[in-house]
């Protein structure tokens, strides 16, 4: 159902937030490779914080009782340390104004759906406002998605991240990753005498010693992969023995921004990740050029807590969208609220760091 506004006696019908969400979900979705790979779970909590104990990767053990005693349920409240972490709270709000720039694919989708008129006639003011609505909602949702992605990147690199939100200026979320899991090789992998195979074995041993589990993936920059690929020790261990049989490498030029699987070595998938983002006019990398890590934790979560808006009735969801007419500043405002938190299932599930090559 359209949402009607009365602007100084003139009726204006725009899409309601439900219709906007449907259109937004099919309009240029973001690349969520890292979140999908390492944080696939999406739990919801109808509360103001995230109980980390409920997101642990511990295995249940059947409770031991006497045969004469009644059965006992699993105890989900007891833990050596139960921490409750307050999520970020985002409320991006932007004004809807008539759009003067249009994308052909979006126009065709809206015309096919019957939302705007067909033909080549000039768009009406109402239709321009509808297109602006879609752009504003996309901007709001993307801003939240980008913030969640930056949480995940910082957690991958450091085992902690800093939250900046409307509720507070600074909040450090530190999952207390074991200090031994921050690793830098003694000899850079693009220097003479480098021993990357020995370094990787050392990293695997440290991860197991810290109860971090067995590595499933390795994530690195393209430059680190190039140094690894050109290393004679690595070739002798993983390439030469398979010559003429089945080399465990996916051939490529190695120049891509999207995540690229290079091969599987000793059961570990080696991924190159050179994605970038633009912030305040500058292009930045998600992971540094000299970064390498081994990852066992691929079962993390992006949790969402209760929306603190009376109209939401205490619901927990990824986005809560709302639009209204505002007198000052005069215009239609569209706001999106979200309370996300990125949580690992094993705080020691990553070993690695920077300094693997000389830049």
ZAPASE-763490 format. One record per residue: x, y, z of N, C-alpha, C, CB in turn; residue in one letter. Coordinates in steps of 0.1 Angstrom, whole numbers, padded with zeros to 4 digits, always signed. Glycine has a CB too. Layout:
BEGIN
XYZXYZXYZXYZA ...
***
This chain:
BEGIN
+0008-0012+0000+0000+0000+0000+0009+0012+0000-0010+0000+0012X +0006+0022-0009+0014+0035-0009+0012+0042+0004+0010+0044-0021X +0022+0050+0008+0020+0059+0019+0017+0073+0014+0034+0059+0028X +0006+0079+0019+0002+0092+0014+0007+0103+0023-0013+0092+0013X +0011+0114+0017+0015+0126+0024+0007+0138+0019+0030+0129+0023X +0003+0147+0027-0004+0159+0023+0006+0171+0025-0017+0161+0031X +0011+0176+0014+0020+0187+0015+0013+0200+0011+0032+0184+0005X +0009+0208+0021+0002+0220+0019-0010+0219+0010+0011+0231+0013X -0018+0208+0013-0030+0206+0006-0029+0198-0007-0037+0218+0003X -0017+0195-0011-0014+0187-0023-0011+0172-0019-0003+0193-0031X -0019+0163-0024-0016+0149-0020-0004+0143-0027-0028+0140-0023X +0004+0135-0020+0016+0129-0026+0017+0115-0022+0029+0137-0023X +0016+0105-0031+0016+0091-0027+0030+0086-0031+0005+0083-0035X +0037+0080-0021+0050+0074-0022+0049+0060-0018+0061+0082-0015X +0060+0052-0021+0060+0038-0017+0061+0037-0001+0072+0031-0023X +0055+0027+0005+0057+0025+0019+0070+0018+0021+0045+0018+0026X +0075+0017+0034+0088+0011+0036+0089-0004+0033+0092+0013+0051X +0077-0011+0033+0077-0025+0029+0080-0026+0015+0064-0031+0033X +0073-0018+0006+0076-0019-0008+0090-0014-0011+0066-0010-0016X +0095-0004-0004+0109+0000-0006+0119-0011-0003+0112+0012+0002X +0116-0018+0007+0125-0029+0011+0126-0040+0000+0121-0035+0024X +0115-0043-0006+0114-0053-0016+0122-0048-0029+0100-0056-0021X +0121-0036-0032+0129-0031-0044+0143-0030-0040+0123-0017-0048X +0147-0025-0028+0160-0024-0024+0168-0037-0024+0161-0018-0010X +0161-0048-0020+0167-0061-0019+0171-0066-0033+0158-0071-0013X +0166-0061-0044+0169-0065-0057+0177-0055-0065+0157-0069-0065X +0182-0045-0058+0189-0034-0064+0204-0034-0060+0182-0021-0062X +0213-0039-0068+0227-0039-0066+0231-0043-0052+0232-0025-0068X +0229-0056-0048+0233-0060-0035+0248-0059-0033+0228-0075-0033X +0252-0057-0021+0267-0056-0018+0274-0069-0018+0268-0049-0005X +0287-0068-0020+0295-0080-0020+0297-0084-0005+0309-0078-0027X +0291-0095-0001+0292-0099+0013+0301-0112+0015+0278-0101+0019X +0311-0113+0007+0319-0126+0007+0324-0128+0021+0330-0125-0003X +0331-0119+0027+0338-0121+0040+0327-0125+0051+0346-0109+0044X +0316-0117+0051+0306-0120+0061+0300-0134+0059+0295-0110+0061X +0297-0137+0046+0292-0151+0043+0301-0162+0047+0288-0151+0028X +0314-0160+0044+0324-0170+0047+0327-0173+0062+0337-0167+0039X +0328-0162+0069+0333-0163+0083+0322-0160+0093+0344-0153+0085X +0311-0154+0090+0300-0150+0099+0287-0154+0093+0301-0135+0103X +0284-0166+0091+0272-0170+0083+0259-0169+0092+0273-0184+0078X +0260-0169+0105+0248-0170+0114+0242-0156+0116+0251-0176+0127X +0229-0155+0117+0222-0142+0119+0212-0143+0131+0215-0138+0106X +0217-0145+0143+0208-0146+0155+0201-0132+0158+0215-0151+0167X +0189-0133+0164+0182-0121+0168+0180-0122+0183+0169-0119+0161X +0182-0110+0190+0179-0110+0205+0170-0098+0208+0193-0109+0212X +0159-0101+0214+0149-0091+0218+0153-0085+0231+0135-0096+0218X +0166-0080+0232+0171-0074+0244+0181-0063+0239+0178-0085+0253X +0188-0056+0249+0196-0045+0245+0211-0049+0244+0195-0035+0256X +0214-0062+0247+0228-0066+0245+0229-0081+0240+0235-0065+0259X +0241-0085+0237+0242-0099+0231+0249-0107+0242+0251-0098+0218X +0243-0118+0246+0249-0128+0256+0259-0137+0248+0238-0136+0263X +0271-0135+0250+0281-0142+0241+0281-0157+0244+0295-0137+0244X +0277-0161+0256+0277-0175+0260+0267-0183+0251+0273-0177+0274X +0256-0176+0246+0246-0183+0238+0250-0184+0224+0233-0175+0239X +0262-0178+0220+0267-0179+0206+0280-0187+0206+0269-0165+0201X +0283-0194+0217+0295-0202+0217+0294-0214+0209+0299-0206+0232X +0306-0220+0205+0307-0232+0197+0309-0244+0206+0318-0231+0187X +0305-0243+0218+0307-0255+0227+0297-0266+0224+0306-0251+0242X +0301-0278+0226+0293-0290+0224+0286-0294+0237+0301-0302+0218X +0273-0296+0235+0265-0301+0247+0269-0315+0252+0250-0300+0244X +0269-0317+0265+0271-0330+0270+0259-0334+0278+0284-0331+0280X +0255-0346+0277+0243-0351+0284+0245-0349+0299+0239-0365+0280X +0236-0343+0306+0237-0342+0321+0237-0355+0328+0226-0332+0327X +0246-0357+0338+0247-0370+0345+0238-0369+0357+0262-0372+0349X +0229-0379+0358+0220-0380+0370+0219-0394+0374+0206-0374+0366X +0213-0396+0386+0211-0409+0391+0199-0415+0384+0208-0409+0407X +0199-0428+0382+0187-0435+0375+0174-0432+0381+0189-0450+0374X +0174-0429+0394+0161-0427+0401+0157-0412+0401+0163-0431+0416X +0165-0403+0395+0162-0389+0394+0155-0385+0381+0175-0380+0396X +0147-0375+0381+0140-0371+0368+0151-0365+0359+0129-0361+0371X +0147-0365+0346+0156-0360+0336+0159-0345+0338+0150-0362+0322X +0171-0341+0333+0175-0327+0334+0177-0320+0320+0187-0325+0343X +0172-0308+0318+0175-0301+0306+0189-0297+0305+0165-0289+0304X +0194-0293+0293+0207-0288+0292+0208-0274+0299+0211-0286+0277X +0219-0272+0306+0221-0259+0313+0227-0249+0304+0230-0261+0326X +0220-0239+0300+0225-0229+0290+0229-0216+0297+0215-0226+0280X +0228-0216+0311+0231-0203+0318+0245-0203+0325+0221-0201+0328X +0250-0215+0327+0263-0216+0334+0275-0216+0324+0264-0229+0343X +0285-0208+0328+0297-0207+0320+0308-0202+0328+0294-0198+0307X +0320-0205+0324+0332-0200+0332+0331-0184+0332+0345-0205+0326X +0327-0178+0321+0326-0164+0320+0315-0160+0311+0340-0157+0316X +0305-0154+0315+0294-0150+0307+0295-0135+0305+0280-0154+0312X +0297-0130+0292+0298-0116+0290+0286-0112+0281+0311-0113+0282X +0281-0100+0284+0270-0094+0277+0276-0081+0270+0258-0091+0285X +0275-0081+0257+0281-0069+0250+0270-0061+0243+0291-0075+0239X +0271-0048+0245+0262-0039+0239+0265-0037+0225+0262-0025+0247X +0255-0038+0216+0258-0037+0201+0259-0022+0198+0247-0043+0193X +0264-0020+0185+0263-0006+0180+0248-0003+0177+0271-0005+0166X +0245+0010+0177+0231+0014+0174+0232+0025+0163+0223+0019+0186X +0228+0021+0151+0229+0030+0140+0215+0036+0136+0235+0023+0127X +0214+0049+0133+0202+0055+0129+0204+0065+0117+0195+0063+0141X +0209+0060+0106+0211+0070+0095+0198+0075+0090+0218+0063+0083X +0197+0089+0089+0185+0095+0085+0188+0105+0074+0178+0103+0097X +0181+0105+0063+0183+0113+0051+0170+0118+0046+0191+0106+0040X +0171+0130+0039+0159+0136+0034+0156+0131+0019+0160+0151+0034X +0143+0129+0016+0139+0125+0003+0136+0137-0005+0127+0115+0003X +0144+0140-0016+0141+0151-0025+0140+0146-0039+0152+0162-0023X +0133+0153-0048+0132+0148-0062+0145+0144-0068+0124+0158-0070X +0145+0133-0074+0158+0128-0080+0159+0135-0094+0158+0113-0082X +0172+0138-0098+0174+0144-0111+0184+0135-0119+0180+0158-0110X +0188+0124-0113+0197+0114-0119+0191+0101-0118+0212+0114-0113X +0190+0094-0130+0182+0081-0130+0191+0070-0136+0169+0083-0138X +0188+0058-0132+0195+0046-0138+0185+0038-0146+0201+0037-0127X +0189+0035-0159+0180+0029-0168+0174+0016-0163+0186+0027-0181X +0183+0007-0157+0178-0006-0152+0168-0004-0141+0190-0014-0147X +0170+0006-0132+0160+0008-0122+0147+0013-0127+0166+0018-0111X +0148+0022-0137+0135+0027-0143+0128+0016-0150+0139+0038-0154X +0134+0007-0157+0128-0004-0164+0121-0013-0154+0137-0012-0172X +0128-0016-0142+0122-0024-0132+0110-0018-0126+0133-0027-0121X +0110-0005-0123+0098+0002-0118+0087+0003-0128+0102+0016-0113X +0090+0004-0141+0079+0005-0151+0073-0009-0152+0085+0009-0164X +0081-0020-0152+0076-0033-0153+0067-0036-0141+0087-0043-0154X +0070-0031-0129+0062-0033-0118+0050-0024-0117+0070-0031-0105X +0049-0015-0127+0037-0006-0127+0038+0005-0116+0025-0014-0124X +0050+0008-0111+0052+0018-0101+0053+0032-0107+0064+0015-0092X +0059+0033-0118+0060+0045-0126+0054+0043-0140+0074+0051-0126X +0050+0054-0146+0044+0053-0159+0053+0047-0170+0038+0066-0164X +0047+0041-0180+0055+0036-0191+0057+0046-0202+0049+0023-0197X +0065+0043-0212+0067+0053-0223+0079+0062-0220+0054+0062-0224X +0080+0072-0229+0092+0080-0228+0089+0094-0223+0098+0081-0242X +0077+0096-0217+0074+0109-0212+0082+0113-0200+0059+0110-0209X +0083+0126-0197+0090+0130-0186+0084+0125-0173+0091+0146-0186X +0093+0122-0163+0088+0117-0150+0082+0128-0142+0100+0111-0142X +0071+0125-0136+0064+0134-0127+0072+0137-0115+0049+0130-0124X +0068+0147-0107+0074+0150-0094+0073+0138-0085+0069+0163-0088X +0061+0132-0085+0059+0120-0076+0068+0109-0080+0044+0116-0077X +0070+0106-0093+0078+0095-0097+0093+0098-0094+0077+0093-0112X +0097+0111-0095+0111+0115-0091+0113+0112-0076+0113+0129-0095X +0102+0115-0068+0103+0113-0054+0104+0098-0050+0091+0119-0046X +0097+0090-0058+0098+0075-0056+0112+0070-0058+0087+0068-0065X +0118+0075-0069+0131+0071-0072+0141+0075-0062+0136+0076-0086X +0139+0088-0057+0147+0093-0046+0146+0084-0033+0144+0107-0043X +0133+0080-0030+0131+0071-0019+0140+0059-0019+0116+0067-0018X +0140+0053-0031+0148+0040-0033+0163+0043-0030+0146+0034-0047X +0168+0054-0036+0182+0058-0034+0185+0061-0019+0185+0070-0042X +0176+0067-0012+0179+0071+0002+0179+0058+0010+0168+0081+0007X +0169+0049+0008+0169+0037+0016+0181+0028+0013+0156+0028+0013X +0185+0028+0000+0197+0020-0003+0209+0026+0004+0200+0020-0018X +0210+0040+0004+0221+0046+0011+0221+0043+0026+0221+0062+0009X +0210+0044+0032+0209+0040+0047+0213+0026+0049+0194+0043+0052X +0207+0017+0042+0211+0002+0044+0226+0000+0041+0202-0006+0035X +0231+0006+0030+0245+0004+0027+0254+0009+0038+0248+0010+0014X +0250+0020+0044+0258+0026+0054+0259+0017+0066+0253+0040+0059X +0248+0010+0070+0248+0000+0081+0256-0012+0077+0234-0004+0084X +0254-0017+0064+0261-0029+0060+0276-0026+0060+0256-0033+0046X +0280-0014+0055+0294-0011+0055+0300-0011+0069+0297+0002+0048X +0293-0006+0079+0298-0005+0092+0299-0020+0098+0288+0003+0101X +0290-0028+0095+0290-0042+0099+0303-0049+0093+0278-0050+0096X +0305-0046+0080+0316-0052+0073+0329-0048+0079+0316-0049+0059X +0330-0035+0083+0342-0030+0089+0344-0036+0103+0342-0015+0091X +0333-0039+0111+0335-0046+0123+0341-0060+0121+0321-0048+0130X +0336-0067+0110+0341-0080+0107+0356-0080+0103+0332-0087+0096X +0359-0070+0095+0373-0069+0091+0383-0066+0102+0375-0057+0080X +0379-0057+0111+0387-0054+0123+0388-0066+0132+0381-0042+0131X +0377-0073+0134+0377-0085+0142+0386-0096+0136+0363-0091+0143X +0386-0098+0123+0395-0107+0116+0410-0103+0119+0392-0108+0101X +0413-0090+0117+0427-0086+0118+0432-0085+0133+0428-0073+0112X +0423-0081+0142+0428-0078+0155+0421-0085+0167+0426-0063+0157X +0410-0092+0164+0403-0099+0175+0395-0089+0183+0413-0106+0184X +0394-0077+0179+0386-0066+0186+0383-0055+0176+0394-0061+0198X +0373-0047+0180+0370-0035+0171+0364-0025+0180+0360-0039+0160X +0364-0012+0175+0358-0001+0182+0345+0003+0175+0368+0011+0181X +0335+0005+0184+0322+0009+0179+0320+0024+0181+0311+0001+0187X +0315+0030+0171+0311+0044+0171+0296+0044+0168+0319+0054+0162X +0288+0049+0177+0273+0049+0174+0267+0061+0180+0267+0036+0179X +0253+0062+0178+0246+0073+0183+0245+0073+0198+0231+0073+0177X +0246+0061+0204+0245+0060+0219+0258+0064+0226+0241+0046+0223X +0270+0062+0220+0282+0065+0227+0293+0068+0216+0286+0053+0236X +0303+0075+0220+0313+0079+0210+0323+0068+0208+0320+0092+0215X +0326+0060+0219+0337+0051+0218+0334+0039+0227+0350+0057+0223X +0334+0027+0221+0333+0015+0229+0341+0004+0223+0318+0010+0230X +0351-0001+0230+0360-0012+0225+0354-0025+0228+0374-0011+0231X +0351-0033+0218+0347-0047+0219+0359-0056+0217+0335-0051+0209X +0364-0062+0228+0376-0070+0228+0373-0084+0232+0387-0064+0237X +0374-0093+0222+0371-0107+0225+0383-0115+0231+0367-0114+0212X +0394-0108+0234+0406-0113+0241+0412-0125+0234+0402-0117+0255X +0415-0123+0221+0423-0133+0214+0436-0135+0220+0424-0129+0199X +0441-0148+0221+0454-0151+0227+0465-0143+0220+0456-0166+0226X +0474-0137+0228+0484-0129+0222+0494-0137+0213+0492-0122+0233X +0495-0150+0216+0505-0158+0208+0500-0159+0193+0506-0172+0214X +0487-0156+0191+0482-0158+0177+0485-0146+0168+0467-0160+0178X +0491-0135+0173+0496-0125+0165+0510-0128+0160+0496-0111+0173X +0511-0131+0147+0523-0137+0142+0529-0129+0130+0521-0151+0137X +0542-0127+0131+0550-0120+0120+0562-0129+0118+0553-0106+0123X +0565-0133+0105+0577-0142+0103+0590-0134+0105+0576-0147+0089X +0600-0142+0109+0613-0136+0111+0619-0131+0098+0622-0146+0118X +0617-0139+0088+0622-0135+0074+0610-0133+0065+0631-0145+0068X +0608-0121+0059+0597-0118+0050+0597-0128+0039+0598-0104+0045X +0585-0131+0034+0583-0142+0024+0589-0138+0010+0569-0146+0023X +0591-0125+0008+0597-0121-0005+0612-0118-0004+0589-0109-0011X +0618-0123+0007+0632-0121+0009+0639-0134+0008+0635-0114+0023X +0652-0133+0006+0660-0146+0005+0661-0153+0019+0675-0142+0001X +0660-0166+0018+0660-0174+0031+0647-0175+0038+0670-0168+0040X +0636-0170+0031+0623-0171+0038+0618-0186+0038+0612-0163+0030X +0611-0189+0049+0606-0203+0051+0591-0203+0054+0614-0210+0062X +0583-0200+0044+0569-0198+0047+0562-0211+0051+0562-0194+0034X +0567-0223+0047+0561-0235+0051+0563-0237+0066+0567-0247+0043X +0575-0235+0071+0578-0236+0085+0570-0225+0093+0593-0233+0087X +0568-0213+0087+0560-0203+0094+0546-0208+0095+0561-0190+0086X +0540-0213+0085+0526-0218+0085+0524-0229+0095+0522-0222+0071X +0534-0238+0095+0533-0249+0105+0533-0244+0119+0545-0259+0103X +0542-0234+0121+0543-0228+0135+0529-0221+0138+0554-0217+0135X +0523-0215+0129+0510-0208+0131+0500-0218+0134+0506-0200+0119X +0500-0229+0127+0490-0240+0130+0491-0246+0144+0491-0251+0119X +0504-0248+0148+0507-0253+0161+0502-0244+0172+0522-0256+0163X +0505-0231+0170+0500-0221+0180+0485-0220+0181+0506-0207+0176X +0478-0222+0169+0464-0221+0169+0458-0233+0177+0458-0221+0155X +0463-0245+0175+0459-0257+0182+0462-0256+0197+0465-0269+0176X +0474-0250+0200+0477-0249+0214+0468-0239+0222+0492-0244+0215X +0463-0229+0214+0454-0219+0220+0439-0224+0220+0455-0206+0214X +0437-0236+0216+0423-0242+0215+0415-0234+0204+0415-0241+0228X +0423-0230+0194+0416-0223+0183+0410-0232+0172+0426-0213+0177X +0414-0245+0173+0408-0254+0162+0418-0255+0151+0395-0249+0158X +0413-0263+0141+0421-0266+0129+0418-0256+0117+0419-0281+0125X +0428-0250+0112+0425-0240+0101+0418-0246+0089+0439-0234+0097X +0409-0239+0084+0401-0242+0072+0404-0233+0060+0386-0242+0075X +0408-0221+0063+0410-0211+0053+0422-0203+0056+0398-0202+0051X +0429-0197+0045+0439-0187+0047+0435-0175+0038+0453-0193+0042X +0436-0163+0044+0433-0151+0037+0445-0142+0036+0421-0144+0043X +0448-0137+0024+0460-0129+0022+0458-0119+0011+0472-0138+0020X +0467-0110+0009+0467-0101-0002+0473-0108-0014+0474-0088+0001X +0471-0102-0026+0477-0108-0038+0492-0107-0038+0472-0100-0050X +0498-0097-0031+0512-0096-0031+0518-0107-0022+0516-0082-0025X +0511-0110-0011+0516-0121-0002+0515-0134-0009+0508-0121+0011X +0504-0136-0017+0503-0149-0025+0514-0150-0035+0489-0149-0032X +0517-0139-0042+0528-0139-0052+0541-0143-0045+0529-0125-0058X +0544-0137-0033+0557-0141-0026+0557-0156-0023+0558-0132-0014X +0545-0161-0018+0544-0175-0014+0546-0184-0027+0530-0178-0008X +0539-0180-0038+0540-0188-0050+0554-0189-0056+0530-0182-0060X +0562-0178-0054+0575-0178-0059+0586-0183-0050+0579-0163-0063X +0582-0188-0038+0591-0193-0028+0595-0208-0031+0585-0192-0014X +0607-0211-0032+0612-0224-0035+0608-0235-0025+0627-0225-0037X +0608-0231-0012+0604-0241-0002+0589-0245-0004+0606-0235+0012X +0581-0235-0007+0566-0237-0009+0564-0246-0021+0559-0224-0010X +0571-0243-0032+0570-0251-0044+0574-0265-0042+0578-0245-0056X +0585-0267-0035+0590-0281-0032+0581-0289-0024+0604-0280-0025X +0574-0282-0015+0564-0289-0006+0551-0292-0013+0562-0282+0006X +0546-0283-0021+0532-0284-0025+0530-0285-0040+0524-0273-0020X +0540-0280-0048+0538-0280-0063+0546-0291-0070+0542-0266-0068X +0559-0292-0068+0567-0301-0075+0562-0316-0073+0581-0300-0070X +0558-0320-0062+0554-0334-0061+0542-0338-0069+0551-0338-0046X +0534-0327-0073+0522-0330-0081+0524-0327-0096+0511-0322-0076X +0536-0324-0100+0539-0321-0114+0535-0332-0123+0554-0318-0116X +0527-0329-0133+0522-0339-0143+0510-0347-0137+0533-0349-0146X +0506-0345-0125+0495-0352-0119+0483-0343-0118+0499-0359-0106X +0483-0335-0107+0472-0326-0105+0477-0315-0095+0459-0333-0099X +0482-0304-0101+0487-0293-0093+0475-0286-0086+0494-0283-0102X +0475-0285-0072+0464-0280-0065+0462-0265-0065+0465-0285-0050X +0464-0259-0077+0463-0244-0078+0454-0241-0090+0477-0239-0081X +0446-0230-0088+0437-0225-0098+0445-0214-0106+0424-0219-0092X +0448-0217-0119+0457-0208-0127+0449-0194-0129+0460-0214-0140X +0456-0183-0127+0451-0170-0129+0462-0160-0129+0440-0166-0118X +0459-0148-0134+0469-0137-0134+0470-0131-0120+0465-0126-0145X +0460-0133-0112+0461-0129-0098+0458-0114-0096+0474-0132-0093X +0451-0108-0105+0448-0094-0104+0433-0092-0103+0454-0085-0115X +0427-0093-0092+0412-0092-0090+0410-0085-0076+0405-0105-0091X +0399-0077-0076+0395-0072-0063+0386-0081-0055+0387-0058-0065X +0378-0090-0062+0370-0099-0055+0378-0111-0050+0359-0105-0065X +0373-0117-0040+0380-0129-0034+0382-0140-0044+0372-0134-0022X +0394-0145-0044+0398-0155-0054+0404-0167-0047+0408-0149-0064X +0399-0179-0049+0404-0191-0044+0416-0195-0052+0394-0202-0043X +0428-0196-0046+0440-0199-0054+0443-0214-0054+0452-0192-0048X +0438-0221-0044+0441-0236-0043+0439-0241-0029+0455-0239-0048X +0439-0254-0027+0438-0260-0014+0450-0268-0011+0425-0270-0014X +0457-0264+0000+0469-0270+0004+0468-0276+0018+0481-0260+0004X +0470-0289+0019+0468-0296+0032+0455-0294+0038+0480-0292+0042X +0445-0293+0030+0431-0292+0034+0427-0277+0037+0429-0300+0046X +0436-0268+0035+0433-0254+0038+0431-0246+0025+0445-0247+0046X +0420-0239+0024+0417-0231+0012+0425-0218+0013+0402-0228+0011X +0433-0215+0002+0440-0203+0002+0433-0192-0007+0455-0205-0004X +0429-0181+0000+0421-0171-0007+0429-0158-0007+0407-0168+0001X +0428-0151-0019+0434-0138-0021+0422-0128-0020+0442-0137-0034X +0424-0117-0012+0413-0108-0010+0419-0094-0011+0406-0110+0004X +0417-0087-0022+0422-0074-0024+0411-0063-0026+0431-0074-0037X +0400-0066-0020+0389-0056-0021+0392-0043-0014+0376-0062-0014X +0386-0032-0020+0389-0019-0015+0375-0012-0013+0397-0010-0025X +0376-0001-0006+0364+0008-0004+0368+0022-0004+0356+0004+0010X +0359+0031-0006+0361+0045-0007+0355+0052+0005+0356+0052-0020X +0363+0060+0012+0358+0067+0024+0365+0081+0024+0361+0059+0037X +0356+0091+0025+0361+0105+0025+0371+0108+0014+0367+0108+0039X +0367+0103+0002+0375+0106-0010+0388+0098-0012+0379+0120-0010X +0390+0089-0002+0402+0080-0003+0399+0066-0005+0411+0082+0010X +0407+0059-0013+0405+0045-0015+0413+0037-0005+0409+0041-0030X +0407+0028+0002+0413+0021+0013+0411+0006+0011+0408+0025+0027X +0421-0002+0016+0420-0017+0015+0413-0022+0027+0434-0023+0013X +0406-0034+0026+0400-0040+0037+0411-0047+0045+0390-0050+0033X +0421-0054+0039+0432-0060+0046+0445-0054+0040+0432-0075+0044X +0455-0052+0048+0468-0046+0044+0474-0055+0033+0477-0044+0055X +0483-0049+0026+0490-0056+0015+0500-0066+0020+0498-0046+0007X +0504-0065+0033+0514-0075+0039+0507-0084+0049+0525-0068+0045X +0494-0086+0047+0486-0094+0057+0484-0109+0052+0472-0088+0059X +0485-0118+0062+0482-0132+0060+0476-0138+0073+0495-0140+0056X +0466-0146+0072+0461-0153+0084+0455-0167+0080+0449-0144+0090X +0456-0175+0090+0449-0188+0090+0437-0188+0098+0459-0200+0094X +0426-0193+0093+0413-0192+0100+0406-0205+0102+0404-0182+0092X +0403-0208+0115+0395-0220+0118+0381-0217+0121+0401-0227+0130X +0378-0205+0125+0365-0201+0129+0357-0196+0117+0365-0190+0140X +0349-0204+0111+0340-0200+0100+0325-0201+0104+0343-0209+0087X +0323-0200+0117+0309-0201+0122+0305-0189+0131+0307-0215+0129X +0310-0178+0127+0307-0166+0135+0293-0161+0132+0317-0155+0132X +0290-0150+0139+0276-0144+0138+0276-0129+0136+0268-0148+0150X +0266-0125+0129+0262-0111+0130+0249-0110+0137+0261-0104+0115X +0249-0107+0150+0237-0106+0158+0230-0093+0157+0241-0109+0173X +0217-0093+0159+0210-0081+0159+0201-0080+0171+0201-0079+0146X +0201-0069+0178+0194-0067+0190+0181-0059+0188+0202-0060+0201X +0174-0056+0199+0161-0050+0199+0162-0035+0193+0155-0049+0213X +0153-0032+0185+0152-0018+0180+0146-0009+0190+0143-0018+0167X +0153+0002+0194+0148+0011+0204+0139+0022+0199+0160+0016+0212X +0129+0018+0192+0119+0027+0187+0105+0022+0191+0120+0029+0171X +0097+0031+0197+0084+0027+0203+0075+0020+0192+0077+0039+0209X +0077+0025+0180+0068+0020+0169+0073+0006+0165+0069+0029+0157X +0085+0001+0169+0090-0012+0166+0084-0023+0175+0105-0012+0166X +0078-0018+0186+0073-0028+0196+0083-0038+0201+0061-0035+0190X +0095-0034+0203+0105-0043+0209+0110-0053+0199+0100-0049+0221X +0108-0052+0186+0112-0063+0177+0127-0062+0175+0104-0061+0164X +0133-0074+0172+0147-0074+0168+0147-0078+0153+0155-0085+0177X +0154-0069+0145+0155-0072+0131+0167-0065+0125+0142-0068+0123X +0171-0068+0113+0183-0062+0107+0181-0048+0104+0186-0070+0094X +0170-0044+0098+0167-0030+0095+0153-0026+0100+0168-0027+0080X +0151-0015+0106+0138-0010+0109+0137+0004+0102+0135-0008+0125X +0128+0005+0092+0127+0017+0083+0114+0024+0087+0127+0013+0068X +0116+0037+0086+0104+0046+0089+0106+0059+0082+0103+0049+0105X +0094+0064+0076+0095+0077+0069+0083+0086+0074+0094+0075+0054X +0085+0099+0074+0075+0108+0079+0078+0122+0073+0075+0109+0094X +0068+0131+0073+0070+0144+0069+0074+0153+0081+0056+0150+0063X +0085+0161+0078+0091+0169+0088+0089+0184+0085+0106+0166+0090X +0085+0192+0095+0084+0206+0092+0097+0214+0091+0075+0212+0103X +0107+0210+0100+0119+0217+0101+0131+0207+0103+0119+0228+0112X +0139+0205+0093+0138+0210+0079+0127+0204+0071+0152+0208+0072X +0121+0213+0063+0108+0208+0056+0112+0198+0046+0102+0220+0049X +0105+0186+0047+0107+0176+0037+0103+0162+0043+0121+0175+0033X +0104+0152+0035+0101+0138+0039+0114+0132+0043+0094+0130+0027X +0114+0127+0055+0126+0120+0061+0125+0105+0061+0129+0126+0075X +0136+0098+0058+0136+0083+0058+0147+0079+0067+0137+0077+0044X +0144+0072+0078+0154+0068+0088+0154+0052+0089+0151+0074+0101X +0166+0047+0090+0168+0032+0092+0175+0030+0105+0176+0026+0080X +0170+0021+0114+0176+0018+0127+0181+0004+0127+0166+0021+0138X +0192+0001+0133+0198-0012+0134+0207-0013+0146+0205-0016+0120X +0207-0025+0152+0216-0027+0164+0224-0040+0162+0207-0028+0177X +0235-0039+0153+0242-0051+0150+0255-0053+0159+0247-0051+0136X +0259-0065+0159+0272-0069+0166+0278-0081+0159+0270-0071+0181X +0291-0080+0156+0298-0091+0149+0305-0099+0160+0308-0087+0139X +0302-0113+0161+0307-0121+0172+0313-0134+0166+0295-0125+0181X +0326-0137+0171+0332-0149+0166+0326-0161+0174+0347-0149+0168X +0327-0173+0169+0323-0185+0176+0335-0190+0184+0317-0196+0167X +0347-0187+0180+0359-0190+0188+0368-0178+0187+0366-0203+0182X +0371-0172+0198+0379-0160+0199+0393-0162+0193+0380-0154+0213X +0398-0175+0194+0411-0179+0190+0411-0186+0176+0418-0187+0200X +0401-0183+0168+0400-0189+0155+0408-0183+0144+0386-0189+0152X +0416-0173+0147+0424-0166+0137+0438-0165+0142+0418-0153+0133X +0448-0168+0134+0462-0166+0137+0469-0159+0125+0470-0179+0141X +0477-0149+0128+0483-0142+0116+0486-0128+0120+0475-0143+0104X +0487-0120+0109+0490-0105+0111+0496-0099+0099+0499-0103+0123X +0503-0088+0101+0510-0081+0090+0525-0084+0091+0507-0066+0091X +0532-0078+0081+0546-0080+0080+0551-0092+0074+0552-0079+0094X +0543-0099+0065+0546-0111+0059+0555-0109+0046+0534-0119+0055X +0555-0097+0041+0563-0093+0030+0569-0079+0032+0555-0094+0017X +0580-0076+0025+0585-0062+0026+0579-0054+0015+0601-0063+0024X +0573-0043+0019+0566-0035+0009+0575-0024+0003+0554-0028+0015X 
***
